[in-house]
Amino acid sequence: MTDEYYEGKETELLEQPRCTHCQRTPSTKLLRCTRCKVAWYCNRTCQKEHYRQMHRSLCLGIAEFQQYVQEEEERIRAVEDVFVTSTGDLWGYAETTAYMEATYALSDLYWQAAYQCEVKEVWEKALYHLLEHLRLGAIDTKGARARVPFVLLALNRDDEALTFIQYWVQVDLATEDDPEIIFRAHENTKEGDWIYGPVEKDGRYLDIFQVVSDADPNEVEVPFLVALAIMKLRIVAAYDTAIQSLRLAMTGTAGRVHEVQSAIQDMLIRGDLQSQWEQLIRLLDAIDHLNPSMLPAILNPKPLFQQPPPTQIMPGHPSEAFRTLMDCRRCFYRVPGAAALLRNRLGENPTYDSDMS
């Protein structure tokens, strides 16, 4: 055990890039891939090796879809500027469907790049393209909104993730009586706008089922529940490790004791720990109810990973567990004690329905 305490954040997020190939940070300026701009290298040797071994397809894919998206946008605007007149409804027109498919594909490539390098700038690119894709097409045919919370968690923007989930839970409830409400927040918006409402400071401590009192935990999308559970796991783990650090700090300097005590006091002020535990258990119960494959798959992903990726994602199905696992697994496993908590709940190597055919 070290004297460092976990702060409830993604610990591997890189504020500054390092060599994408050898993972070193040289004293000299890194070379940046001029085509995709999401890879950095110590020198030409690292760049050539990485391109040959794994970067080629991703690099060419990003460049190809960037060009296609730009050309399609110019073609569409030449006929009618639906980016202004029909913002939020671009899935509703045959002539813009290919464009929407391409914007999602581009966001997915940036997500892959971010997962590989873990550089903040690349995660922000992935987030930007996901949010822009959703701003233009509110009817989410690709599952983009299920990925956004995990990208926000990777960026340590938990409060924004809560706001995003809250928005969609409220919209899904209101859509039953007013189907057009899904488009309203998208109207009169411009590129780069955050359309999901004000972000409340320390919102991650809130119980979403109190904030949205009409919401039924057993009717919320599983990816949203998993993201909310990770937020709660981070809070609980931060408290637990701070307590452990305090015990160690008692043998150290007074300054160190004060530092850790302040962190604990801050947590207690912002959210009752018992409430956070209760929220976490409620979320895990809802995940189990909606998709019994989800939590076991986090602990034992091998049965899913031994199959080809699903071509269709179905709620409550192992395919949903696979897709969510791809998005959440890194955030989940990096929370101290998260895997142990699931093992206590499910056993060491749980079995589950993993048939995605």
C-alpha positions in Angstrom: 0.0 0.0 0.0 1.3 3.5 -0.8 0.6 6.8 0.8 -1.2 8.0 -2.3 -4.9 8.0 -2.2 -7.3 7.5 -5.1 -9.2 10.7 -6.0 -12.1 9.2 -7.8 -10.6 10.0 -11.2 -9.2 8.2 -14.3 -5.6 7.8 -13.4 -4.1 7.1 -16.8 -5.5 10.1 -18.7 -2.5 11.8 -20.3 -2.6 15.6 -20.3 0.3 15.6 -22.8 1.1 13.0 -25.4 3.9 10.5 -25.4 5.3 8.3 -28.1 2.4 6.1 -29.3 4.8 3.3 -30.2 7.3 3.0 -27.4 5.3 4.9 -24.7 8.3 7.1 -23.8 8.3 10.8 -23.4 11.5 12.1 -25.0 13.2 15.4 -24.1 12.9 16.5 -27.7 9.6 17.5 -29.3 7.4 14.7 -30.5 6.6 14.1 -34.1 2.9 14.2 -34.9 1.2 12.1 -37.6 0.3 14.8 -40.2 -2.5 12.7 -41.7 -4.7 11.7 -38.7 -3.1 14.0 -36.0 -3.9 11.5 -33.2 -0.5 9.8 -32.9 2.9 11.1 -31.7 6.4 9.6 -32.0 9.9 10.0 -30.6 11.4 9.7 -34.1 10.8 8.5 -37.6 11.8 4.9 -36.6 9.0 4.7 -34.1 6.6 6.3 -36.5 7.4 3.8 -39.3 7.2 0.8 -37.0 3.9 1.8 -35.5 2.4 2.6 -38.9 3.5 -0.8 -40.2 2.4 -2.8 -37.2 -1.0 -1.2 -36.3 -1.5 2.5 -37.1 -2.1 2.2 -40.9 -5.8 1.2 -41.0 -6.8 3.7 -38.3 -4.8 6.6 -39.8 -6.1 6.0 -43.3 -9.7 5.5 -42.0 -9.7 8.8 -40.1 -8.4 10.7 -43.2 -10.9 8.9 -45.5 -13.9 9.7 -43.4 -12.8 13.2 -42.6 -12.7 13.9 -46.3 -16.0 12.1 -47.0 -17.8 14.0 -44.2 -16.5 17.3 -45.5 -17.5 16.5 -49.1 -20.9 15.2 -48.1 -21.6 18.3 -46.1 -20.7 20.6 -49.0 -22.9 18.6 -51.3 -25.9 18.7 -48.9 -25.5 22.4 -48.2 -25.5 23.2 -51.9 -29.1 21.8 -52.2 -30.6 22.9 -48.8 -28.9 23.8 -45.6 -30.6 21.1 -43.5 -27.9 21.7 -40.9 -29.8 24.8 -40.0 -33.4 24.0 -41.0 -33.5 20.4 -39.7 -30.9 20.2 -36.9 -31.6 17.1 -34.9 -33.5 15.3 -37.7 -30.8 14.4 -40.2 -31.6 10.7 -39.8 -35.0 11.6 -41.2 -33.8 12.3 -44.8 -32.6 9.8 -47.3 -30.1 12.3 -48.7 -28.4 12.8 -45.3 -28.3 9.1 -44.1 -24.9 8.4 -45.6 -23.6 11.6 -44.0 -24.9 10.5 -40.6 -23.4 7.0 -41.0 -20.0 8.6 -41.8 -20.1 11.0 -38.9 -20.6 8.1 -36.6 -17.9 6.1 -38.2 -15.5 9.0 -37.8 -16.4 9.3 -34.1 -15.8 5.6 -33.7 -12.3 5.8 -35.2 -11.4 8.7 -32.9 -12.7 6.6 -30.0 -10.4 3.7 -31.1 -7.5 6.1 -31.3 -8.3 7.5 -27.8 -8.5 4.0 -26.4 -5.0 3.3 -27.8 -3.2 6.4 -26.7 -5.2 7.7 -23.7 -4.3 11.3 -24.6 -6.7 13.9 -23.4 -6.8 15.7 -26.7 -7.8 12.6 -28.6 -10.5 11.7 -26.1 -11.8 15.2 -26.6 -11.9 14.7 -30.3 -13.9 11.5 -29.9 -16.3 13.3 -27.6 -16.7 16.3 -30.0 -17.6 14.0 -32.9 -20.0 11.9 -30.9 -21.8 15.0 -29.5 -21.9 16.6 -33.0 -23.3 13.4 -34.5 -26.0 13.4 -31.8 -26.8 17.1 -32.2 -27.5 16.6 -35.9 -29.4 13.3 -35.4 -31.5 13.0 -32.2 -32.9 9.6 -33.3 -29.9 7.6 -32.2 -29.7 4.7 -34.6 -26.0 3.9 -33.9 -25.9 3.8 -30.1 -23.8 6.9 -29.9 -25.6 8.2 -26.8 -24.7 4.9 -25.0 -21.0 5.7 -25.5 -20.9 9.3 -24.5 -21.0 8.9 -20.7 -18.0 6.6 -20.8 -16.0 9.0 -22.9 -16.9 11.7 -20.3 -15.8 9.4 -17.5 -12.5 8.8 -19.3 -12.0 12.6 -19.3 -13.0 12.8 -15.6 -16.1 14.8 -16.4 -18.4 12.8 -14.2 -20.8 15.7 -13.6 -21.3 16.2 -17.3 -21.9 12.5 -17.7 -24.6 12.7 -15.0 -26.2 15.7 -16.8 -26.1 13.9 -20.1 -27.8 10.8 -18.7 -30.4 12.8 -16.8 -31.3 14.7 -20.0 -32.0 11.5 -22.0 -33.8 9.8 -19.1 -36.1 12.8 -19.0 -36.5 13.0 -22.7 -37.4 9.2 -22.9 -40.1 9.7 -20.3 -41.5 12.8 -22.0 -41.5 11.2 -25.5 -44.4 8.9 -24.5 -46.7 12.0 -24.4 -44.8 14.3 -26.8 -42.8 12.5 -29.5 -41.5 15.7 -30.9 -39.7 16.7 -27.7 -36.7 14.7 -28.7 -35.9 17.4 -31.4 -36.5 20.6 -29.4 -33.1 21.0 -27.7 -31.4 20.6 -31.1 -33.3 23.4 -32.8 -31.3 26.7 -33.3 -28.1 25.1 -32.1 -24.7 25.4 -33.7 -21.6 23.2 -34.1 -20.0 22.5 -30.8 -23.0 23.4 -28.6 -23.6 21.4 -25.4 -27.4 21.0 -25.6 -28.0 18.8 -22.5 -28.6 21.5 -19.9 -26.6 23.1 -17.2 -24.0 21.0 -15.5 -24.4 21.0 -11.7 -21.2 21.0 -9.7 -20.7 17.7 -7.9 -23.8 16.4 -9.7 -22.2 12.9 -9.6 -23.2 12.7 -6.0 -26.9 13.0 -6.8 -29.4 10.1 -6.9 -30.7 10.3 -10.5 -33.9 8.6 -9.4 -34.6 11.4 -7.0 -33.7 14.0 -9.6 -35.9 12.4 -12.1 -38.5 11.1 -9.7 -40.7 9.5 -12.5 -37.9 7.3 -13.7 -38.0 3.6 -13.1 -34.5 2.1 -12.6 -35.7 -1.0 -14.4 -36.5 1.0 -17.5 -33.3 3.1 -17.9 -30.8 2.0 -20.6 -28.2 -0.5 -19.3 -25.2 1.6 -20.5 -26.5 4.6 -18.6 -26.9 2.4 -15.4 -23.4 1.1 -15.8 -22.0 4.6 -16.2 -23.9 5.7 -13.1 -22.6 2.7 -11.2 -19.0 3.6 -12.1 -19.5 7.2 -10.8 -20.7 5.7 -7.5 -17.9 3.2 -7.4 -15.4 6.1 -7.9 -16.9 8.0 -5.0 -16.9 5.1 -2.6 -13.4 4.0 -3.6 -12.1 7.6 -3.1 -13.5 7.6 0.4 -12.1 4.1 1.2 -8.6 4.9 0.0 -8.6 8.3 1.7 -9.4 6.6 5.0 -6.5 4.1 4.4 -4.2 7.0 3.5 -5.2 8.8 6.6 -4.2 5.8 8.7 -0.8 5.9 7.0 -0.5 9.6 7.2 -1.0 9.5 11.0 2.6 8.3 11.1 3.8 11.0 8.8 3.8 14.8 8.8 1.0 17.0 10.1 0.7 18.5 6.7 0.0 15.1 5.2 -2.6 14.4 7.8 -4.3 17.7 7.1 -4.3 17.1 3.4 -6.0 13.7 3.6 -8.5 14.9 6.4 -9.5 17.7 4.1 -10.2 15.3 1.2 -12.4 13.1 3.4 -14.2 16.1 4.9 -14.9 17.3 1.4 -16.4 14.0 0.4 -18.6 13.9 3.5 -19.9 17.4 2.8 -20.8 16.6 -0.8 -22.4 13.3 -0.4 -23.4 10.9 2.4 -21.4 7.8 1.9 -24.2 5.5 3.0 -26.4 7.1 0.4 -23.8 6.5 -2.3 -23.6 2.8 -1.3 -27.4 2.5 -1.4 -27.5 4.1 -4.8 -24.7 1.8 -6.1 -26.5 -1.3 -5.0 -29.8 -0.1 -6.5 -28.0 0.5 -9.8 -26.3 -3.0 -9.8 -29.7 -4.6 -9.0 -31.3 -2.7 -12.0 -28.5 -3.8 -14.3 -28.9 -7.4 -13.2 -32.6 -7.2 -13.8 -32.4 -5.6 -17.3 -29.5 -7.6 -18.6 -28.3 -10.6 -16.5 -25.3 -11.0 -18.8 -23.8 -7.5 -18.1 -22.2 -7.7 -14.7 -20.9 -11.3 -15.1 -19.4 -10.2 -18.4 -17.4 -7.5 -16.8 -15.7 -10.1 -14.5 -15.6 -12.8 -17.1 -15.5 -11.3 -20.6 -13.9 -14.3 -22.4 -17.1 -16.0 -23.5 -18.1 -12.8 -25.3 -14.7 -12.0 -26.7 -14.4 -15.5 -28.2 -17.2 -14.6 -30.7 -17.4 -12.2 -33.6 -18.7 -8.8 -32.6 -22.5 -8.6 -32.9 -23.9 -6.9 -36.0 -27.0 -5.8 -34.1 -27.3 -4.6 -30.5 -30.5 -5.7 -28.6 -31.5 -4.5 -25.2 -31.3 -7.2 -22.5 -29.2 -9.4 -24.9 -25.6 -10.5 -24.6 -24.9 -8.2 -27.6 -25.8 -5.2 -25.4 -23.4 -6.5 -22.7 -20.6 -6.9 -25.3 -21.1 -3.3 -26.6 -21.3 -1.8 -23.1 -18.3 -3.8 -22.0 -16.2 -2.5 -24.8 -17.0 1.1 -23.7 -16.9 0.7 -19.9 -14.3 -1.9 -19.1 -11.3 0.3 -18.7 -13.1 2.9 -16.5 -14.5 0.1 -14.4 -11.3 -1.9 -13.8 -9.3 1.2 -12.9 -11.6 1.9 -9.9 -9.9 0.3 -6.8 -12.0 -2.4 -5.3 -14.6 -2.4 -8.2 -13.8 -5.9 -9.4 -13.6 -7.2 -5.8 -17.1 -5.9 -5.2 -18.5 -7.7 -8.2 -16.7 -10.9 -7.2 -18.3 -10.7 -3.7 -21.7 -10.4 -5.5 -21.3 -12.9 -8.3 -18.4 -15.2 -7.4 -14.9 -15.5 -8.9 -15.7 -16.6 -12.4 -19.5 -16.2 -13.1 -21.2 -18.0 -16.0 -23.9 -16.3 -18.0 -25.8 -16.3 -21.3 -23.1 -15.2 -23.8 -24.7 -16.4 -27.0 -24.7 -13.4 -29.4 -25.9 -15.3 -32.4 
